[in-house]
Amino acid sequence: MPRTPIMGAGGIVVRGGPRPLIALVQRSKDDAWVLPKGKLKRKEAPIVAAEREVVEETGYRVEIHDYLGAISYKVGRKLKLVEFWRMQALGKTGRRPTDDIKAVQWLPLDAAIKQLELPLEQLFLRNVGPRVLGPAAPVATPVAGRPPMKVPPGVAPSPAPDVARLPAIVVAEEGRRSFLQFILDAFTFRRRSRA
Protein backbone atom coordinates (compact mmCIF):
# COMPACT_ATOMS: atom_id res chain seq x y z
CA MET A 1 0.00 0.00 0.00
CA PRO A 2 1.47 3.40 -0.94
CA ARG A 3 2.47 5.69 1.93
CA THR A 4 0.93 9.13 2.30
CA PRO A 5 3.59 11.74 1.45
CA ILE A 6 4.81 14.29 3.99
CA MET A 7 3.57 17.68 2.82
CA GLY A 8 5.66 20.82 3.24
CA ALA A 9 5.66 24.42 2.04
CA GLY A 10 8.06 27.34 1.92
CA GLY A 11 9.15 30.39 0.05
CA ILE A 12 11.80 31.96 -2.07
CA VAL A 13 12.01 35.24 -0.14
CA VAL A 14 13.41 38.32 -1.88
CA ARG A 15 14.58 41.48 -0.14
CA GLY A 16 14.43 44.37 -2.60
CA GLY A 17 16.88 47.13 -3.34
CA PRO A 18 19.29 47.92 -6.15
CA ARG A 19 20.61 44.35 -5.84
CA PRO A 20 17.83 41.94 -4.77
CA LEU A 21 18.82 39.32 -2.22
CA ILE A 22 17.36 35.87 -1.45
CA ALA A 23 16.95 34.46 2.07
CA LEU A 24 18.59 31.20 3.08
CA VAL A 25 18.41 29.66 6.54
CA GLN A 26 20.98 27.51 8.33
CA ARG A 27 19.54 24.52 10.17
CA SER A 28 20.76 23.99 13.73
CA LYS A 29 20.74 20.17 13.48
CA ASP A 30 23.33 19.90 10.69
CA ASP A 31 24.47 23.47 9.81
CA ALA A 32 23.08 23.02 6.26
CA TRP A 33 21.96 26.12 4.33
CA VAL A 34 18.48 25.54 2.89
CA LEU A 35 15.44 27.40 1.60
CA PRO A 36 12.97 28.39 4.36
CA LYS A 37 10.28 25.72 4.54
CA GLY A 38 8.54 23.28 6.86
CA LYS A 39 5.79 20.72 7.32
CA LEU A 40 2.10 21.53 7.09
CA LYS A 41 0.07 21.35 10.26
CA ARG A 42 -3.04 19.18 10.25
CA LYS A 43 -5.65 20.59 7.82
CA GLU A 44 -3.42 23.62 7.06
CA ALA A 45 -3.44 25.00 3.52
CA PRO A 46 0.00 24.90 1.84
CA ILE A 47 0.07 28.66 1.16
CA VAL A 48 -0.74 29.38 4.83
CA ALA A 49 1.98 26.97 5.97
CA ALA A 50 4.47 28.54 3.55
CA GLU A 51 3.94 32.00 5.03
CA ARG A 52 4.00 30.71 8.62
CA GLU A 53 7.20 28.72 8.11
CA VAL A 54 9.00 31.57 6.32
CA VAL A 55 8.08 34.09 9.03
CA GLU A 56 9.12 31.66 11.80
CA GLU A 57 12.43 30.72 10.13
CA THR A 58 13.57 34.12 8.80
CA GLY A 59 12.06 36.54 11.32
CA TYR A 60 10.63 38.64 8.43
CA ARG A 61 7.05 39.51 7.53
CA VAL A 62 6.38 38.66 3.88
CA GLU A 63 3.99 39.36 1.04
CA ILE A 64 3.15 36.28 -1.05
CA HIS A 65 3.23 36.64 -4.82
CA ASP A 66 3.04 33.74 -7.27
CA TYR A 67 3.35 30.00 -6.94
CA LEU A 68 6.74 28.76 -8.14
CA GLY A 69 6.45 24.98 -8.08
CA ALA A 70 7.46 22.06 -5.91
CA ILE A 71 10.24 19.62 -5.20
CA SER A 72 9.99 16.07 -3.93
CA TYR A 73 12.53 13.88 -2.22
CA LYS A 74 12.79 10.94 0.17
CA VAL A 75 12.92 11.37 3.93
CA GLY A 76 13.75 7.95 5.30
CA ARG A 77 11.24 5.67 3.55
CA LYS A 78 8.64 8.41 2.95
CA LEU A 79 8.25 10.85 0.09
CA LYS A 80 8.22 14.55 1.00
CA LEU A 81 6.56 17.10 -1.30
CA VAL A 82 7.40 20.77 -0.70
CA GLU A 83 5.57 23.58 -2.54
CA PHE A 84 7.15 27.04 -2.90
CA TRP A 85 5.83 30.56 -3.42
CA ARG A 86 7.68 33.74 -4.37
CA MET A 87 7.64 36.14 -1.43
CA GLN A 88 8.75 39.71 -0.83
CA ALA A 89 10.30 40.58 2.55
CA LEU A 90 8.41 43.49 4.14
CA GLY A 91 10.42 43.96 7.34
CA LYS A 92 11.49 42.25 10.52
CA THR A 93 8.87 40.80 12.85
CA GLY A 94 10.86 41.68 15.97
CA ARG A 95 11.14 37.99 16.86
CA ARG A 96 14.13 35.73 16.50
CA PRO A 97 13.92 32.78 14.10
CA THR A 98 12.82 29.46 15.63
CA ASP A 99 15.31 27.36 17.62
CA ASP A 100 15.83 24.92 14.75
CA ILE A 101 17.35 27.77 12.68
CA LYS A 102 20.91 28.82 13.51
CA ALA A 103 21.25 31.78 11.09
CA VAL A 104 19.60 33.67 8.23
CA GLN A 105 21.62 34.90 5.28
CA TRP A 106 20.61 37.22 2.39
CA LEU A 107 22.51 36.54 -0.84
CA PRO A 108 22.37 37.44 -4.55
CA LEU A 109 20.86 34.68 -6.72
CA ASP A 110 24.14 33.09 -7.91
CA ALA A 111 25.65 33.07 -4.41
CA ALA A 112 22.41 31.66 -2.94
CA ILE A 113 22.44 28.79 -5.45
CA LYS A 114 26.05 27.96 -4.56
CA GLN A 115 25.41 28.22 -0.80
CA LEU A 116 22.47 25.78 -0.78
CA GLU A 117 23.39 22.38 0.63
CA LEU A 118 20.80 20.27 -1.21
CA PRO A 119 21.43 19.75 -4.95
CA LEU A 120 17.67 19.55 -5.63
CA GLU A 121 17.14 22.97 -4.01
CA GLN A 122 20.06 24.36 -6.04
CA LEU A 123 18.47 23.08 -9.24
CA PHE A 124 15.04 24.41 -8.26
CA LEU A 125 16.39 27.89 -7.42
CA ARG A 126 18.44 27.96 -10.63
CA ASN A 127 15.24 27.24 -12.61
CA VAL A 128 12.91 29.68 -10.84
CA GLY A 129 15.51 32.34 -9.94
CA PRO A 130 15.01 34.60 -12.98
CA ARG A 131 11.24 34.53 -12.40
CA VAL A 132 11.71 35.24 -8.68
CA LEU A 133 13.74 38.36 -9.44
CA GLY A 134 11.39 39.44 -12.26
CA PRO A 135 8.30 41.64 -12.12
CA ALA A 136 5.42 40.93 -9.73
CA ALA A 137 2.90 40.21 -12.52
CA PRO A 138 4.33 37.13 -14.28
CA VAL A 139 3.71 36.14 -17.86
CA ALA A 140 3.04 32.44 -18.30
CA THR A 141 4.92 30.22 -20.71
CA PRO A 142 2.69 29.56 -23.71
CA VAL A 143 1.10 26.14 -24.03
CA ALA A 144 0.93 24.70 -27.54
CA GLY A 145 -1.96 26.31 -29.41
CA ARG A 146 -2.63 28.98 -26.75
CA PRO A 147 -1.28 32.52 -26.51
CA PRO A 148 0.62 33.47 -23.33
CA MET A 149 -1.63 34.42 -20.45
CA LYS A 150 -0.95 37.67 -18.58
CA VAL A 151 -1.98 38.00 -14.97
CA PRO A 152 -3.71 41.37 -14.59
CA PRO A 153 -2.72 43.63 -11.67
CA GLY A 154 -4.82 43.08 -8.56
CA VAL A 155 -5.67 39.47 -9.43
CA ALA A 156 -4.60 36.86 -6.92
CA PRO A 157 -1.69 34.76 -8.17
CA SER A 158 -2.29 31.21 -9.23
CA PRO A 159 -1.84 28.88 -6.27
CA ALA A 160 -0.74 25.97 -8.40
CA PRO A 161 1.40 24.30 -11.08
CA ASP A 162 0.46 21.95 -13.87
CA VAL A 163 3.66 21.36 -15.83
CA ALA A 164 6.54 19.12 -14.71
CA ARG A 165 9.74 20.28 -16.39
CA LEU A 166 12.29 18.19 -14.51
CA PRO A 167 12.14 14.96 -12.52
CA ALA A 168 11.10 15.70 -8.93
CA ILE A 169 10.53 19.38 -9.76
CA VAL A 170 7.29 20.98 -10.78
CA VAL A 171 7.54 24.47 -12.23
CA ALA A 172 4.30 26.42 -12.18
CA GLU A 173 2.44 27.73 -15.17
CA GLU A 174 0.15 30.56 -14.16
CA GLY A 175 -3.60 30.02 -14.10
CA ARG A 176 -3.51 26.24 -13.90
CA ARG A 177 -4.57 23.74 -11.23
CA SER A 178 -1.89 22.39 -8.93
CA PHE A 179 -0.12 19.35 -10.32
CA LEU A 180 0.48 18.19 -6.75
CA GLN A 181 -3.17 18.77 -5.90
CA PHE A 182 -4.17 16.70 -8.93
CA ILE A 183 -1.89 13.84 -7.84
CA LEU A 184 -3.02 14.01 -4.22
CA ASP A 185 -6.69 14.15 -5.24
CA ALA A 186 -6.16 11.05 -7.42
CA PHE A 187 -4.35 9.31 -4.55
CA THR A 188 -7.12 10.21 -2.09
CA PHE A 189 -9.83 9.10 -4.57
CA ARG A 190 -8.09 5.73 -5.03
CA ARG A 191 -7.86 5.22 -1.27
CA ARG A 192 -11.52 6.21 -0.73
CA SER A 193 -12.74 3.95 -3.55
CA ARG A 194 -10.95 0.94 -2.00
CA ALA A 195 -12.55 1.48 1.42
Buried (B, 14 or more C-beta within 10 A) or exposed (E): EEEEBBBBBBBBBBBEEEEBBBBBBBBBEEEBBBBBBBEBEEEBEBBEBBBBBBBBBBBBBBEBBBBBBBBBEEEEEEBBBBBBBBBBBEEEBEEEBBEEBBEBBBBEBEBBBEBBBBEBBBBBBBBBBEBBBEEEBBEBBEBEEEEEBEBEEEEEBBBBBBBEEEEBBBBBBBBBEBBBBBBBEEEEEEEEEEE
